[in-house]
Amino acid sequence: MVATDFFTVEVWTRRGLQRFLVLFFIELSTRKVEIAGIAPEASGWWMSQIARNLSDA
């Protein structure tokens, strides 16, 4: 069984403090974590691209 969620991280960049969203998947039986993507904001295009990346394999 696999679960997914977001968390945010704030990073100092040349433009100052910026917040990024991190999408990750965790395999519950082994607790293996895979970061699926990092973006400054979640949009429909970004989520579609993540879905394509995951289903391509």
mmCIF file as Biopython writes it, N, C-alpha, C and O atoms, coordinates in Angstrom:
data_model
#
loop_
_atom_site.group_PDB
_atom_site.id
_atom_site.type_symbol
_atom_site.label_atom_id
_atom_site.label_alt_id
_atom_site.label_comp_id
_atom_site.label_asym_id
_atom_site.label_entity_id
_atom_site.label_seq_id
_atom_site.pdbx_PDB_ins_code
_atom_site.Cartn_x
_atom_site.Cartn_y
_atom_site.Cartn_z
_atom_site.occupancy
_atom_site.B_iso_or_equiv
_atom_site.auth_seq_id
_atom_site.auth_asym_id
_atom_site.pdbx_PDB_model_num
ATOM 1   N N  . MET A ? 1  ? 0.841  -1.171 0.000   1.0 0.0 1  A 1 
ATOM 2   C CA . MET A ? 1  ? 0.000  0.000  0.000   1.0 0.0 1  A 1 
ATOM 3   C C  . MET A ? 1  ? 0.892  1.243  0.000   1.0 0.0 1  A 1 
ATOM 4   O O  . MET A ? 1  ? 1.912  1.296  0.688   1.0 0.0 1  A 1 
ATOM 5   N N  . VAL A ? 2  ? 0.487  2.227  -0.780  1.0 0.0 2  A 1 
ATOM 6   C CA . VAL A ? 2  ? 1.263  3.459  -0.930  1.0 0.0 2  A 1 
ATOM 7   C C  . VAL A ? 2  ? 0.384  4.642  -0.536  1.0 0.0 2  A 1 
ATOM 8   O O  . VAL A ? 2  ? -0.801 4.691  -0.866  1.0 0.0 2  A 1 
ATOM 9   N N  . ALA A ? 3  ? 0.984  5.590  0.171   1.0 0.0 3  A 1 
ATOM 10  C CA . ALA A ? 3  ? 0.292  6.821  0.542   1.0 0.0 3  A 1 
ATOM 11  C C  . ALA A ? 3  ? 1.038  7.995  -0.083  1.0 0.0 3  A 1 
ATOM 12  O O  . ALA A ? 3  ? 2.223  7.887  -0.400  1.0 0.0 3  A 1 
ATOM 13  N N  . THR A ? 4  ? 0.349  9.100  -0.256  1.0 0.0 4  A 1 
ATOM 14  C CA . THR A ? 4  ? 0.968  10.310 -0.799  1.0 0.0 4  A 1 
ATOM 15  C C  . THR A ? 4  ? 0.511  11.530 -0.019  1.0 0.0 4  A 1 
ATOM 16  O O  . THR A ? 4  ? -0.576 11.545 0.559   1.0 0.0 4  A 1 
ATOM 17  N N  . ASP A ? 5  ? 1.356  12.552 -0.013  1.0 0.0 5  A 1 
ATOM 18  C CA . ASP A ? 5  ? 1.022  13.778 0.697   1.0 0.0 5  A 1 
ATOM 19  C C  . ASP A ? 5  ? 1.969  14.884 0.241   1.0 0.0 5  A 1 
ATOM 20  O O  . ASP A ? 5  ? 2.934  14.631 -0.481  1.0 0.0 5  A 1 
ATOM 21  N N  . PHE A ? 6  ? 1.683  16.100 0.666   1.0 0.0 6  A 1 
ATOM 22  C CA . PHE A ? 6  ? 2.526  17.266 0.433   1.0 0.0 6  A 1 
ATOM 23  C C  . PHE A ? 6  ? 3.109  17.728 1.758   1.0 0.0 6  A 1 
ATOM 24  O O  . PHE A ? 6  ? 2.517  17.504 2.813   1.0 0.0 6  A 1 
ATOM 25  N N  . PHE A ? 7  ? 4.259  18.368 1.707   1.0 0.0 7  A 1 
ATOM 26  C CA . PHE A ? 7  ? 4.710  19.190 2.817   1.0 0.0 7  A 1 
ATOM 27  C C  . PHE A ? 7  ? 5.392  20.414 2.216   1.0 0.0 7  A 1 
ATOM 28  O O  . PHE A ? 7  ? 5.765  20.408 1.043   1.0 0.0 7  A 1 
ATOM 29  N N  . THR A ? 8  ? 5.554  21.457 3.014   1.0 0.0 8  A 1 
ATOM 30  C CA . THR A ? 8  ? 6.190  22.666 2.517   1.0 0.0 8  A 1 
ATOM 31  C C  . THR A ? 8  ? 7.543  22.841 3.190   1.0 0.0 8  A 1 
ATOM 32  O O  . THR A ? 8  ? 7.769  22.398 4.316   1.0 0.0 8  A 1 
ATOM 33  N N  . VAL A ? 9  ? 8.417  23.494 2.470   1.0 0.0 9  A 1 
ATOM 34  C CA . VAL A ? 9  ? 9.743  23.814 2.997   1.0 0.0 9  A 1 
ATOM 35  C C  . VAL A ? 9  ? 10.063 25.239 2.555   1.0 0.0 9  A 1 
ATOM 36  O O  . VAL A ? 9  ? 9.774  25.627 1.423   1.0 0.0 9  A 1 
ATOM 37  N N  . GLU A ? 10 ? 10.654 26.002 3.448   1.0 0.0 10 A 1 
ATOM 38  C CA . GLU A ? 10 ? 11.037 27.371 3.107   1.0 0.0 10 A 1 
ATOM 39  C C  . GLU A ? 10 ? 12.539 27.410 2.896   1.0 0.0 10 A 1 
ATOM 40  O O  . GLU A ? 10 ? 13.307 26.909 3.718   1.0 0.0 10 A 1 
ATOM 41  N N  . VAL A ? 11 ? 12.954 28.013 1.780   1.0 0.0 11 A 1 
ATOM 42  C CA . VAL A ? 11 ? 14.350 28.003 1.354   1.0 0.0 11 A 1 
ATOM 43  C C  . VAL A ? 11 ? 14.781 29.433 1.051   1.0 0.0 11 A 1 
ATOM 44  O O  . VAL A ? 11 ? 14.036 30.201 0.443   1.0 0.0 11 A 1 
ATOM 45  N N  . TRP A ? 12 ? 15.997 29.783 1.482   1.0 0.0 12 A 1 
ATOM 46  C CA . TRP A ? 12 ? 16.554 31.082 1.118   1.0 0.0 12 A 1 
ATOM 47  C C  . TRP A ? 12 ? 17.061 31.005 -0.310  1.0 0.0 12 A 1 
ATOM 48  O O  . TRP A ? 12 ? 17.894 30.156 -0.631  1.0 0.0 12 A 1 
ATOM 49  N N  . THR A ? 13 ? 16.570 31.878 -1.163  1.0 0.0 13 A 1 
ATOM 50  C CA . THR A ? 13 ? 17.014 31.960 -2.554  1.0 0.0 13 A 1 
ATOM 51  C C  . THR A ? 13 ? 17.539 33.365 -2.795  1.0 0.0 13 A 1 
ATOM 52  O O  . THR A ? 13 ? 17.541 34.197 -1.888  1.0 0.0 13 A 1 
ATOM 53  N N  . ARG A ? 14 ? 17.980 33.626 -4.007  1.0 0.0 14 A 1 
ATOM 54  C CA . ARG A ? 14 ? 18.454 34.978 -4.347  1.0 0.0 14 A 1 
ATOM 55  C C  . ARG A ? 14 ? 17.333 36.013 -4.226  1.0 0.0 14 A 1 
ATOM 56  O O  . ARG A ? 14 ? 17.593 37.197 -4.016  1.0 0.0 14 A 1 
ATOM 57  N N  . ARG A ? 15 ? 16.107 35.562 -4.359  1.0 0.0 15 A 1 
ATOM 58  C CA . ARG A ? 15 ? 14.948 36.462 -4.226  1.0 0.0 15 A 1 
ATOM 59  C C  . ARG A ? 15 ? 14.428 36.532 -2.803  1.0 0.0 15 A 1 
ATOM 60  O O  . ARG A ? 15 ? 13.388 37.142 -2.558  1.0 0.0 15 A 1 
ATOM 61  N N  . GLY A ? 16 ? 15.129 35.921 -1.862  1.0 0.0 16 A 1 
ATOM 62  C CA . GLY A ? 16 ? 14.697 35.925 -0.480  1.0 0.0 16 A 1 
ATOM 63  C C  . GLY A ? 16 ? 14.099 34.590 -0.080  1.0 0.0 16 A 1 
ATOM 64  O O  . GLY A ? 16 ? 14.303 33.579 -0.752  1.0 0.0 16 A 1 
ATOM 65  N N  . LEU A ? 17 ? 13.371 34.594 1.003   1.0 0.0 17 A 1 
ATOM 66  C CA . LEU A ? 17 ? 12.749 33.376 1.510   1.0 0.0 17 A 1 
ATOM 67  C C  . LEU A ? 17 ? 11.605 32.962 0.591   1.0 0.0 17 A 1 
ATOM 68  O O  . LEU A ? 17 ? 10.715 33.762 0.303   1.0 0.0 17 A 1 
ATOM 69  N N  . GLN A ? 18 ? 11.631 31.715 0.131   1.0 0.0 18 A 1 
ATOM 70  C CA . GLN A ? 18 ? 10.611 31.219 -0.789  1.0 0.0 18 A 1 
ATOM 71  C C  . GLN A ? 18 ? 10.096 29.876 -0.291  1.0 0.0 18 A 1 
ATOM 72  O O  . GLN A ? 18 ? 10.864 29.047 0.198   1.0 0.0 18 A 1 
ATOM 73  N N  . ARG A ? 19 ? 8.802  29.672 -0.419  1.0 0.0 19 A 1 
ATOM 74  C CA . ARG A ? 19 ? 8.163  28.424 0.015   1.0 0.0 19 A 1 
ATOM 75  C C  . ARG A ? 19 ? 7.995  27.490 -1.180  1.0 0.0 19 A 1 
ATOM 76  O O  . ARG A ? 19 ? 7.561  27.915 -2.250  1.0 0.0 19 A 1 
ATOM 77  N N  . PHE A ? 20 ? 8.342  26.208 -0.992  1.0 0.0 20 A 1 
ATOM 78  C CA . PHE A ? 20 ? 8.176  25.192 -2.022  1.0 0.0 20 A 1 
ATOM 79  C C  . PHE A ? 20 ? 7.288  24.072 -1.484  1.0 0.0 20 A 1 
ATOM 80  O O  . PHE A ? 20 ? 7.321  23.756 -0.295  1.0 0.0 20 A 1 
ATOM 81  N N  . LEU A ? 21 ? 6.504  23.485 -2.366  1.0 0.0 21 A 1 
ATOM 82  C CA . LEU A ? 21 ? 5.706  22.307 -2.044  1.0 0.0 21 A 1 
ATOM 83  C C  . LEU A ? 21 ? 6.471  21.067 -2.488  1.0 0.0 21 A 1 
ATOM 84  O O  . LEU A ? 21 ? 7.042  21.037 -3.578  1.0 0.0 21 A 1 
ATOM 85  N N  . VAL A ? 22 ? 6.478  20.065 -1.652  1.0 0.0 22 A 1 
ATOM 86  C CA . VAL A ? 22 ? 7.146  18.807 -1.962  1.0 0.0 22 A 1 
ATOM 87  C C  . VAL A ? 22 ? 6.076  17.713 -1.951  1.0 0.0 22 A 1 
ATOM 88  O O  . VAL A ? 22 ? 5.405  17.494 -0.942  1.0 0.0 22 A 1 
ATOM 89  N N  . LEU A ? 23 ? 5.931  17.035 -3.082  1.0 0.0 23 A 1 
ATOM 90  C CA . LEU A ? 23 ? 4.999  15.913 -3.200  1.0 0.0 23 A 1 
ATOM 91  C C  . LEU A ? 23 ? 5.804  14.632 -3.012  1.0 0.0 23 A 1 
ATOM 92  O O  . LEU A ? 23 ? 6.815  14.421 -3.680  1.0 0.0 23 A 1 
ATOM 93  N N  . PHE A ? 24 ? 5.350  13.786 -2.103  1.0 0.0 24 A 1 
ATOM 94  C CA . PHE A ? 24 ? 6.086  12.549 -1.858  1.0 0.0 24 A 1 
ATOM 95  C C  . PHE A ? 24 ? 5.137  11.371 -1.733  1.0 0.0 24 A 1 
ATOM 96  O O  . PHE A ? 24 ? 3.956  11.521 -1.419  1.0 0.0 24 A 1 
ATOM 97  N N  . PHE A ? 25 ? 5.688  10.201 -1.987  1.0 0.0 25 A 1 
ATOM 98  C CA . PHE A ? 25 ? 4.982  8.932  -1.833  1.0 0.0 25 A 1 
ATOM 99  C C  . PHE A ? 25 ? 5.737  8.107  -0.807  1.0 0.0 25 A 1 
ATOM 100 O O  . PHE A ? 25 ? 6.966  8.150  -0.747  1.0 0.0 25 A 1 
ATOM 101 N N  . ILE A ? 26 ? 4.998  7.353  0.002   1.0 0.0 26 A 1 
ATOM 102 C CA . ILE A ? 26 ? 5.622  6.472  0.979   1.0 0.0 26 A 1 
ATOM 103 C C  . ILE A ? 26 ? 4.988  5.087  0.866   1.0 0.0 26 A 1 
ATOM 104 O O  . ILE A ? 26 ? 3.766  4.935  0.882   1.0 0.0 26 A 1 
ATOM 105 N N  . GLU A ? 27 ? 5.852  4.091  0.751   1.0 0.0 27 A 1 
ATOM 106 C CA . GLU A ? 27 ? 5.397  2.705  0.746   1.0 0.0 27 A 1 
ATOM 107 C C  . GLU A ? 27 ? 5.283  2.291  2.206   1.0 0.0 27 A 1 
ATOM 108 O O  . GLU A ? 27 ? 6.286  2.213  2.915   1.0 0.0 27 A 1 
ATOM 109 N N  . LEU A ? 28 ? 4.074  2.028  2.647   1.0 0.0 28 A 1 
ATOM 110 C CA . LEU A ? 28 ? 3.814  1.848  4.075   1.0 0.0 28 A 1 
ATOM 111 C C  . LEU A ? 28 ? 4.482  0.597  4.651   1.0 0.0 28 A 1 
ATOM 112 O O  . LEU A ? 28 ? 4.915  0.615  5.803   1.0 0.0 28 A 1 
ATOM 113 N N  . SER A ? 29 ? 4.573  -0.469 3.890   1.0 0.0 29 A 1 
ATOM 114 C CA . SER A ? 29 ? 5.150  -1.709 4.438   1.0 0.0 29 A 1 
ATOM 115 C C  . SER A ? 29 ? 6.648  -1.599 4.688   1.0 0.0 29 A 1 
ATOM 116 O O  . SER A ? 29 ? 7.165  -2.190 5.636   1.0 0.0 29 A 1 
ATOM 117 N N  . THR A ? 30 ? 7.355  -0.837 3.834   1.0 0.0 30 A 1 
ATOM 118 C CA . THR A ? 30 ? 8.809  -0.717 3.982   1.0 0.0 30 A 1 
ATOM 119 C C  . THR A ? 30 ? 9.248  0.664  4.454   1.0 0.0 30 A 1 
ATOM 120 O O  . THR A ? 30 ? 10.409 0.860  4.810   1.0 0.0 30 A 1 
ATOM 121 N N  . ARG A ? 31 ? 8.332  1.610  4.457   1.0 0.0 31 A 1 
ATOM 122 C CA . ARG A ? 31 ? 8.590  3.006  4.800   1.0 0.0 31 A 1 
ATOM 123 C C  . ARG A ? 31 ? 9.563  3.680  3.831   1.0 0.0 31 A 1 
ATOM 124 O O  . ARG A ? 31 ? 10.240 4.644  4.188   1.0 0.0 31 A 1 
ATOM 125 N N  . LYS A ? 32 ? 9.624  3.168  2.623   1.0 0.0 32 A 1 
ATOM 126 C CA . LYS A ? 32 ? 10.446 3.765  1.583   1.0 0.0 32 A 1 
ATOM 127 C C  . LYS A ? 32 ? 9.749  5.024  1.082   1.0 0.0 32 A 1 
ATOM 128 O O  . LYS A ? 32 ? 8.566  4.991  0.742   1.0 0.0 32 A 1 
ATOM 129 N N  . VAL A ? 33 ? 10.482 6.134  1.038   1.0 0.0 33 A 1 
ATOM 130 C CA . VAL A ? 33 ? 9.931  7.422  0.618   1.0 0.0 33 A 1 
ATOM 131 C C  . VAL A ? 33 ? 10.527 7.800  -0.731  1.0 0.0 33 A 1 
ATOM 132 O O  . VAL A ? 33 ? 11.730 7.664  -0.954  1.0 0.0 33 A 1 
ATOM 133 N N  . GLU A ? 34 ? 9.663  8.276  -1.629  1.0 0.0 34 A 1 
ATOM 134 C CA . GLU A ? 34 ? 10.114 8.755  -2.933  1.0 0.0 34 A 1 
ATOM 135 C C  . GLU A ? 34 ? 9.553  10.151 -3.144  1.0 0.0 34 A 1 
ATOM 136 O O  . GLU A ? 34 ? 8.343  10.360 -3.067  1.0 0.0 34 A 1 
ATOM 137 N N  . ILE A ? 35 ? 10.436 11.103 -3.410  1.0 0.0 35 A 1 
ATOM 138 C CA . ILE A ? 35 ? 10.002 12.461 -3.692  1.0 0.0 35 A 1 
ATOM 139 C C  . ILE A ? 35 ? 9.617  12.521 -5.164  1.0 0.0 35 A 1 
ATOM 140 O O  . ILE A ? 35 ? 10.438 12.257 -6.042  1.0 0.0 35 A 1 
ATOM 141 N N  . ALA A ? 36 ? 8.368  12.868 -5.423  1.0 0.0 36 A 1 
ATOM 142 C CA . ALA A ? 36 ? 7.850  12.877 -6.788  1.0 0.0 36 A 1 
ATOM 143 C C  . ALA A ? 36 ? 8.067  14.213 -7.469  1.0 0.0 36 A 1 
ATOM 144 O O  . ALA A ? 36 ? 8.198  14.265 -8.692  1.0 0.0 36 A 1 
ATOM 145 N N  . GLY A ? 37 ? 8.109  15.298 -6.705  1.0 0.0 37 A 1 
ATOM 146 C CA . GLY A ? 37 ? 8.307  16.601 -7.322  1.0 0.0 37 A 1 
ATOM 147 C C  . GLY A ? 37 ? 8.375  17.711 -6.305  1.0 0.0 37 A 1 
ATOM 148 O O  . GLY A ? 37 ? 7.878  17.593 -5.186  1.0 0.0 37 A 1 
ATOM 149 N N  . ILE A ? 38 ? 9.011  18.806 -6.725  1.0 0.0 38 A 1 
ATOM 150 C CA . ILE A ? 38 ? 9.147  20.004 -5.897  1.0 0.0 38 A 1 
ATOM 151 C C  . ILE A ? 38 ? 8.786  21.193 -6.782  1.0 0.0 38 A 1 
ATOM 152 O O  . ILE A ? 38 ? 9.290  21.316 -7.899  1.0 0.0 38 A 1 
ATOM 153 N N  . ALA A ? 39 ? 7.912  22.069 -6.283  1.0 0.0 39 A 1 
ATOM 154 C CA . ALA A ? 39 ? 7.490  23.224 -7.075  1.0 0.0 39 A 1 
ATOM 155 C C  . ALA A ? 39 ? 7.124  24.376 -6.142  1.0 0.0 39 A 1 
ATOM 156 O O  . ALA A ? 39 ? 6.731  24.153 -4.997  1.0 0.0 39 A 1 
ATOM 157 N N  . PRO A ? 40 ? 7.256  25.615 -6.639  1.0 0.0 40 A 1 
ATOM 158 C CA . PRO A ? 40 ? 6.875  26.768 -5.818  1.0 0.0 40 A 1 
ATOM 159 C C  . PRO A ? 40 ? 5.373  26.868 -5.603  1.0 0.0 40 A 1 
ATOM 160 O O  . PRO A ? 40 ? 4.925  27.463 -4.623  1.0 0.0 40 A 1 
ATOM 161 N N  . GLU A ? 41 ? 4.592  26.288 -6.510  1.0 0.0 41 A 1 
ATOM 162 C CA . GLU A ? 41 ? 3.140  26.243 -6.325  1.0 0.0 41 A 1 
ATOM 163 C C  . GLU A ? 41 ? 2.593  25.039 -7.083  1.0 0.0 41 A 1 
ATOM 164 O O  . GLU A ? 41 ? 3.121  24.659 -8.129  1.0 0.0 41 A 1 
ATOM 165 N N  . ALA A ? 42 ? 1.555  24.456 -6.557  1.0 0.0 42 A 1 
ATOM 166 C CA . ALA A ? 42 ? 0.948  23.284 -7.192  1.0 0.0 42 A 1 
ATOM 167 C C  . ALA A ? 42 ? -0.090 23.764 -8.199  1.0 0.0 42 A 1 
ATOM 168 O O  . ALA A ? 42 ? -1.016 24.498 -7.854  1.0 0.0 42 A 1 
ATOM 169 N N  . SER A ? 43 ? 0.077  23.346 -9.434  1.0 0.0 43 A 1 
ATOM 170 C CA . SER A ? 43 ? -0.891 23.694 -10.473 1.0 0.0 43 A 1 
ATOM 171 C C  . SER A ? 43 ? -1.369 22.405 -11.134 1.0 0.0 43 A 1 
ATOM 172 O O  . SER A ? 43 ? -0.791 21.338 -10.929 1.0 0.0 43 A 1 
ATOM 173 N N  . GLY A ? 44 ? -2.408 22.514 -11.910 1.0 0.0 44 A 1 
ATOM 174 C CA . GLY A ? 44 ? -2.934 21.354 -12.611 1.0 0.0 44 A 1 
ATOM 175 C C  . GLY A ? 44 ? -1.922 20.763 -13.573 1.0 0.0 44 A 1 
ATOM 176 O O  . GLY A ? 44 ? -1.813 19.543 -13.696 1.0 0.0 44 A 1 
ATOM 177 N N  . TRP A ? 45 ? -1.169 21.642 -14.269 1.0 0.0 45 A 1 
ATOM 178 C CA . TRP A ? 45 ? -0.153 21.167 -15.202 1.0 0.0 45 A 1 
ATOM 179 C C  . TRP A ? 45 ? 0.915  20.372 -14.467 1.0 0.0 45 A 1 
ATOM 180 O O  . TRP A ? 45 ? 1.323  19.305 -14.927 1.0 0.0 45 A 1 
ATOM 181 N N  . TRP A ? 46 ? 1.369  20.881 -13.331 1.0 0.0 46 A 1 
ATOM 182 C CA . TRP A ? 46 ? 2.421  20.215 -12.553 1.0 0.0 46 A 1 
ATOM 183 C C  . TRP A ? 46 ? 1.954  18.843 -12.077 1.0 0.0 46 A 1 
ATOM 184 O O  . TRP A ? 46 ? 2.693  17.863 -12.170 1.0 0.0 46 A 1 
ATOM 185 N N  . MET A ? 47 ? 0.730  18.777 -11.569 1.0 0.0 47 A 1 
ATOM 186 C CA . MET A ? 47 ? 0.202  17.495 -11.095 1.0 0.0 47 A 1 
ATOM 187 C C  . MET A ? 47 ? 0.029  16.511 -12.251 1.0 0.0 47 A 1 
ATOM 188 O O  . MET A ? 47 ? 0.277  15.318 -12.082 1.0 0.0 47 A 1 
ATOM 189 N N  . SER A ? 48 ? -0.388 16.989 -13.411 1.0 0.0 48 A 1 
ATOM 190 C CA . SER A ? 48 ? -0.508 16.110 -14.583 1.0 0.0 48 A 1 
ATOM 191 C C  . SER A ? 48 ? 0.841  15.564 -15.002 1.0 0.0 48 A 1 
ATOM 192 O O  . SER A ? 48 ? 0.953  14.393 -15.364 1.0 0.0 48 A 1 
ATOM 193 N N  . GLN A ? 49 ? 1.869  16.403 -14.955 1.0 0.0 49 A 1 
ATOM 194 C CA . GLN A ? 49 ? 3.208  15.957 -15.319 1.0 0.0 49 A 1 
ATOM 195 C C  . GLN A ? 49 ? 3.720  14.914 -14.337 1.0 0.0 49 A 1 
ATOM 196 O O  . GLN A ? 49 ? 4.340  13.935 -14.751 1.0 0.0 49 A 1 
ATOM 197 N N  . ILE A ? 50 ? 3.475  15.103 -13.049 1.0 0.0 50 A 1 
ATOM 198 C CA . ILE A ? 50 ? 3.878  14.115 -12.042 1.0 0.0 50 A 1 
ATOM 199 C C  . ILE A ? 50 ? 3.175  12.784 -12.316 1.0 0.0 50 A 1 
ATOM 200 O O  . ILE A ? 50 ? 3.799  11.725 -12.243 1.0 0.0 50 A 1 
ATOM 201 N N  . ALA A ? 51 ? 1.889  12.835 -12.628 1.0 0.0 51 A 1 
ATOM 202 C CA . ALA A ? 51 ? 1.141  11.603 -12.925 1.0 0.0 51 A 1 
ATOM 203 C C  . ALA A ? 51 ? 1.708  10.913 -14.152 1.0 0.0 51 A 1 
ATOM 204 O O  . ALA A ? 51 ? 1.827  9.688  -14.171 1.0 0.0 51 A 1 
ATOM 205 N N  . ARG A ? 52 ? 2.062  11.684 -15.186 1.0 0.0 52 A 1 
ATOM 206 C CA . ARG A ? 52 ? 2.679  11.081 -16.382 1.0 0.0 52 A 1 
ATOM 207 C C  . ARG A ? 52 ? 4.022  10.449 -16.033 1.0 0.0 52 A 1 
ATOM 208 O O  . ARG A ? 52 ? 4.323  9.349  -16.496 1.0 0.0 52 A 1 
ATOM 209 N N  . ASN A ? 53 ? 4.829  11.124 -15.227 1.0 0.0 53 A 1 
ATOM 210 C CA . ASN A ? 53 ? 6.134  10.591 -14.839 1.0 0.0 53 A 1 
ATOM 211 C C  . ASN A ? 53 ? 5.989  9.282  -14.081 1.0 0.0 53 A 1 
ATOM 212 O O  . ASN A ? 53 ? 6.769  8.354  -14.295 1.0 0.0 53 A 1 
ATOM 213 N N  . LEU A ? 54 ? 5.008  9.195  -13.206 1.0 0.0 54 A 1 
ATOM 214 C CA . LEU A ? 54 ? 4.835  7.993  -12.391 1.0 0.0 54 A 1 
ATOM 215 C C  . LEU A ? 54 ? 4.268  6.821  -13.194 1.0 0.0 54 A 1 
ATOM 216 O O  . LEU A ? 54 ? 4.613  5.666  -12.942 1.0 0.0 54 A 1 
ATOM 217 N N  . SER A ? 55 ? 3.405  7.120  -14.154 1.0 0.0 55 A 1 
ATOM 218 C CA . SER A ? 55 ? 2.783  6.041  -14.914 1.0 0.0 55 A 1 
ATOM 219 C C  . SER A ? 55 ? 3.598  5.646  -16.149 1.0 0.0 55 A 1 
ATOM 220 O O  . SER A ? 55 ? 3.264  4.666  -16.816 1.0 0.0 55 A 1 
ATOM 221 N N  . ASP A ? 56 ? 4.645  6.380  -16.459 1.0 0.0 56 A 1 
ATOM 222 C CA . ASP A ? 56 ? 5.468  6.102  -17.637 1.0 0.0 56 A 1 
ATOM 223 C C  . ASP A ? 56 ? 6.281  4.825  -17.485 1.0 0.0 56 A 1 
ATOM 224 O O  . ASP A ? 56 ? 6.520  4.116  -18.463 1.0 0.0 56 A 1 
ATOM 225 N N  . ALA A ? 57 ? 6.702  4.535  -16.275 1.0 0.0 57 A 1 
ATOM 226 C CA . ALA A ? 57 ? 7.540  3.342  -16.049 1.0 0.0 57 A 1 
ATOM 227 C C  . ALA A ? 57 ? 6.728  2.134  -16.222 1.0 0.0 57 A 1 
ATOM 228 O O  . ALA A ? 57 ? 7.236  1.022  -16.077 1.0 0.0 57 A 1 
#
